[in-house]
């Protein structure tokens, strides 16, 4: 699972890799994830919660 806080997604690297390709977006320099926050779909930067 993941947590959305302050416009950022906190997720483990393993869980991020398991997310369906439709919810990931490839951007140079940063990992982003589409998430539902307060009823709206937003593109949020990913903060990894553990090192892999």
DAQUI-V524944 format. One record per residue. RES is the residue in one letter. PHI is phi in whole degrees, 0 to 359 (NA if undefined). PSI is psi in radians with two decimals (* if undefined). D_CENTER is the distance of its C-alpha to the mean C-alpha in Angstrom with 1 decimal. Layout:
BEGIN
res/phi/psi/d_center
RES/PHI/PSI/D_CENTER
RES/PHI/PSI/D_CENTER
END
This chain:
BEGIN
res/phi/psi/d_center
X/NA/3.05/10.1
X/219/2.89/7.5
X/232/2.36/8.7
X/255/2.14/8.3
X/213/2.28/11.0
X/56/0.63/12.7
X/77/0.22/10.2
X/236/2.67/7.5
X/256/2.14/4.6
X/258/2.03/6.8
X/209/2.62/6.5
X/282/2.72/9.3
X/299/-0.70/9.7
X/298/-0.77/11.7
X/292/-0.65/9.4
X/299/-0.73/6.7
X/294/-0.48/10.0
X/279/-0.29/11.1
X/300/2.51/8.8
X/296/2.52/11.2
X/303/-0.49/11.7
X/295/-0.39/12.0
X/260/-0.04/8.4
X/254/2.66/7.5
X/225/2.40/9.4
X/271/2.09/11.5
X/228/2.49/12.3
X/289/2.27/14.8
X/89/-0.27/14.2
X/207/2.51/10.5
X/271/2.34/7.2
X/232/2.73/5.4
X/217/2.36/3.6
X/279/2.19/6.5
X/224/2.78/7.0
X/264/2.00/10.5
X/235/2.03/11.6
X/55/0.70/15.4
X/84/0.03/16.3
X/237/2.52/14.7
X/273/2.17/11.9
X/230/2.67/10.1
X/265/2.02/8.1
X/237/2.54/6.3
X/292/2.60/6.2
X/262/2.33/4.5
X/244/2.05/7.4
X/281/2.34/8.7
X/270/-0.20/11.1
X/211/2.72/13.6
X/270/2.49/15.2
X/233/*/15.9
END
